[in-house]
Amino acid sequence: MRAMIWGKAQEPYQTEQAETMGKDFKSLTATHKELREGGCFYHAKLIVLRNLWREKNGLPTIEEEEAEPGFL
């Protein structure tokens, strides 16, 4: 589960780096320290735990629910 959290935490970091750095970036991968300091790890942890709970209870994940037509 911890690997899932670290992977999920990389997503917003990579998106932000790609948008702000353009093609001048060195690496899109953050260290664990950077992810913790930026709050990405904590946010990803909440998402992963919520999705695991939803799957256990037969509900769609947050991402699946948002992808459904008519959401919002």
N, C-alpha and C positions, 0 to 999 in steps of 0.2 A: 504494500500500500504506500509506503514511503516513496518508492520510485515513481508511483503514479502522481504523487503530490509534487515531486521535483519536476517531473515532465510538464505537468499542468502549470507550474509556476514559471516555466520558461516561456510559455506562449505570450503573455502580455509583454514581457521583457523584450522578446524578439520582435514583436510587432512595433513597439515603441522605437527600438533601435533602427529598424528598417525605415520607419517614417522620418526620424530625425536625422539620421546619418546618411541617408541616401546610399550611394554606391561607395562611399568613403569609409565604411565600417571595417574594422579588423576582424571582429568575431561577433556573431549573434548569440553566443552562449555565455550566460552569466555564471559566476561562481555561486556556490551556496551562500556565501557571506553576502554577496550583492543582492540575491533574491530575498534573504531574510531582512536586510536593512531597508530594502525598498517596499517591504510589505507584501511582495508577490507570493512568498511561501505561505503566509498566514491566509491570504485570500484563496489560494489554490487548495489549501487544506480544507477550508470550509466547503468549497465546491465539490471536492472529491468525496468528503464524508457525506454531504447531502445527497450526492448522486448514488452512493452505495446504499444509503438508507432507502432512497426511492426505488432502486432496483430490487432490494430485498422485499419491499412491500408491493411490488408489481406495478409501480408507477413509471412513467417515462422519465429519463434524465432531464435536467434543465435544458441542455442543448437540444434534445429531441423535442421537447415541448415548445421551445422557441422557434424551431424549424417548421412546426405545423402551420398550415395556412390558417389565417384568421387570428393568429397570436397578436395581441395588442391591437 
